[in-house]
Amino acid sequence: MNESDYLLKVLGDNGYKTTSQRTLVYEVLSENKNQHLSTEEVYELIKKKNSNMGIATIYRTLQLFEEIGLVYKHNFDDGCSRYEILSPNSNEVHQHHHLLCKKCGRIIEVKEDLMNSLEEMIEKQYNFEILNHVVKFTGICDLCRNKENEDGNRKET
């Protein structure tokens, strides 16, 4: 199923119409699927397409998309919500994990999900059905650490 058919199906299944604004927001998210865009970043990308869409429409559209499962809203502790499009071909229930650099703000996706065995143990021990989990690791990325090392080496010489 292609992305526009998927958008049409999910909106229709949830009782919503496919509008040009919703299609444009979904298109921008699809074109930037490996990024974690804020509402303002989505707005700036839409403006480049010569759209007259207001930011309030984008806020409402992203909220709707989150409610019906088209996007996942992340909070990376940077003061704004960031959105990531969910793949129409993915059967995954869980989100992937992220590494957050405290110096430059870089977000690195961790593709491996090593939490499954931990989830199984927690479910058995606490008789608790886990539906999802969110894991964020904060630290310093390799680019910032390398820059620190280069800066440190320059100062010593």
C-alpha positions as a printed Julia matrix, in Angstrom:
157×3 Matrix{Float64}:
   0.0     0.0    0.0
   1.47    3.37  -0.96
   1.57    6.29   1.45
  -1.34    8.28  -0.02
  -3.58    5.19   0.01
  -2.54    4.53   3.6
  -3.39    8.11   4.62
  -6.79    7.84   2.9
  -7.51    4.5    4.57
  -6.5     5.54   8.11
  -8.39    8.84   7.92
 -11.46    7.1    6.46
 -11.36    4.25   8.99
 -11.44    6.88  11.75
 -14.25    8.94  10.21
 -12.14   11.8    8.83
 -11.92   13.27   5.34
  -8.71   13.51   3.38
  -8.12   17.24   2.89
  -5.38   18.95   0.92
  -3.92   20.28   4.19
  -3.77   16.82   5.78
  -2.26   15.39   2.61
   0.4    18.11   2.53
   1.37   17.59   6.2
   1.58   13.82   5.63
   3.64   14.38   2.47
   6.15   16.58   4.34
   6.43   14.01   7.14
   6.92   11.22   4.59
   9.65   13.16   2.78
  11.45   13.61   6.12
  10.7    10.22   7.66
  14.15    9.81   9.22
  13.82   13.07  11.12
  11.98   14.1   14.23
  10.25   17.3   13.17
   8.7    19.9   15.45
   5.47   21.61  14.44
   7.47   24.71  13.53
   9.81   22.67  11.32
   6.84   21.1    9.55
   5.43   24.61   9.07
   8.71   25.87   7.55
   8.87   22.91   5.15
   5.25   23.46   4.1
   5.91   27.18   3.49
   8.64   26.18   1.01
   5.96   24.44  -1.02
   4.19   27.81  -1.42
   1.34   26.87   0.85
  -0.86   29.37   2.66
  -1.47   26.9    5.49
  -1.35   28.4    8.96
   0.58   26.93  11.84
  -2.66   26.36  13.83
  -3.83   23.98  11.09
  -0.54   22.11  11.33
  -0.88   21.82  15.13
  -4.41   20.41  14.75
  -3.38   18.06  11.95
  -0.43   16.65  13.9
  -2.65   16.19  16.95
  -5.18   14.31  14.82
  -2.44   12.22  13.2
  -1.16   11.25  16.64
  -4.65   10.3   17.86
  -5.29    8.01  14.89
  -1.81    6.46  14.84
  -0.21    8.09  11.8
   2.57    9.73  13.8
   4.28    9.26  17.12
   4.88   12.32  19.32
   8.25   12.41  21.06
   9.38   14.56  23.96
  13.16   14.89  23.8
  13.34   17.41  26.66
  14.17   20.25  24.25
  11.03   22.28  24.91
   8.96   21.13  21.94
   7.14   18.06  20.75
   8.64   16.28  17.79
   6.78   14.04  15.4
   7.85   10.91  13.59
   5.76    9.3   10.9
   4.81    5.67  11.51
   5.47    3.35   8.6
   2.4     1.93   6.85
   4.31   -1.33   6.3
   5.43   -1.76   9.89
   3.76   -4.3   12.12
   5.85   -3.14  15.05
   3.98   -2.12  18.16
   7.0    -0.66  19.91
   8.83    2.5   19.07
  12.56    2.44  18.51
  14.86    4.02  21.04
  16.82    7.24  20.87
  20.18    8.61  21.95
  20.04   12.34  22.8
  23.2    14.44  22.79
  23.07   17.05  25.57
  25.63   19.27  23.8
  24.43   19.59  20.19
  20.88   18.21  20.49
  21.51   15.48  17.92
  19.02   12.6   17.99
  20.31    9.17  16.98
  17.88    6.3   16.4
  18.71    2.92  17.91
  17.24    0.35  15.55
  17.76   -2.67  17.79
  15.11   -3.41  20.39
  16.85   -5.16  23.23
  14.0    -4.58  25.67
  11.92   -7.62  24.72
  13.5    -9.97  27.28
  13.22   -7.29  29.99
   9.55   -6.82  29.09
   8.91  -10.56  29.35
  10.5   -10.66  32.8
   8.49   -7.63  34.01
   5.24   -9.05  32.63
   5.77  -12.35  34.46
   7.02  -10.83  37.71
   4.31   -8.17  38.0
   1.51   -9.85  36.02
   1.41   -6.71  33.87
   0.72   -6.61  30.13
   3.12   -4.13  28.53
   1.74   -2.45  25.43
   4.66   -0.16  24.69
   7.73    1.45  26.19
   9.75    4.6   25.6
  13.47    4.67  26.2
  15.69    7.75  25.9
  19.4     7.67  26.6
  21.03   11.05  27.2
  24.73   11.71  26.89
  27.33   13.18  24.54
  27.46   12.05  20.89
  30.61   10.98  19.07
  30.8    14.22  17.06
  30.8    16.38  20.21
  33.26   14.07  22.01
  35.61   14.18  19.0
  35.32   17.97  18.88
  36.13   18.18  22.6
  39.18   15.96  22.06
  40.34   18.06  19.09
  39.82   21.31  21.02
  41.61   19.84  24.03
  44.55   18.68  21.91
  44.88   22.09  20.25
  44.97   23.9   23.58
  47.77   21.71  24.9
  50.1    22.27  21.92
